[in-house]
Amino acid sequence: QVQLVESGGGLVQPGGSLRLSCAASGYIFSAYAVNWFRQAPGKQRELVAWIGVSGSTNYADSMKGRFTISRDNAKNTMYLQMNSLKPEDTAVYYCNSLVGRKPYWGQGTQVTVSS
């Protein structure tokens, strides 16, 4: 079955960096776009970044220039490099993929930006 497993979250000071990973299994990873979402306490889940099959990318406006999404199809893994982190980036980050018209989600990884 399709599984997505995030890792790499943690506590970081403002201005710091983190790299999140999302390991996929149970489907042909290279054939599907994948996304990063995040959800802060009391807020709706929001799209952070998207990467297509060909490697094309798109970002939410507030992440442009700070976050970089990438994928390694040989490792069935997607990454989110986050730089210049701000307290408002604090959230649970989820990877997501639409496979066979069904959305799949990982369990999420907590990112906390605080001094």
Phi, psi and omega in degrees: 000159181292131175224140175232128184231116180270155173204167174105356179288173178164193179261130180219149179283155175306138183089350181278185184227153172215152172238120177266148175237152175225111180267126183252148176207161175089002178203173181278090186308317186293346185268000186226145170291154177226154186227155166249132172241166172215156178220117177270157180305129177077006182238162177285154175293136183231149178286132179261308185200159183222142173226130183273181181297323182276356182097000175294149187228160174210149185226151168294149187305319185288349180257346183300133180086346179247324183251147176227123177262142179209168178218149175236097185295332178293333181255002183052044186224142175244151183230155170225108175272122183243119180243165178049048184293145181239157177305327180287355173276354178299125184181171166270128182256132183238142167262156190209144174213144177262107185241120182059037180067013177244130179279136175241143183231147169279182182277346179094154175224133185279131172241124179237123180249110185202148175267000000 
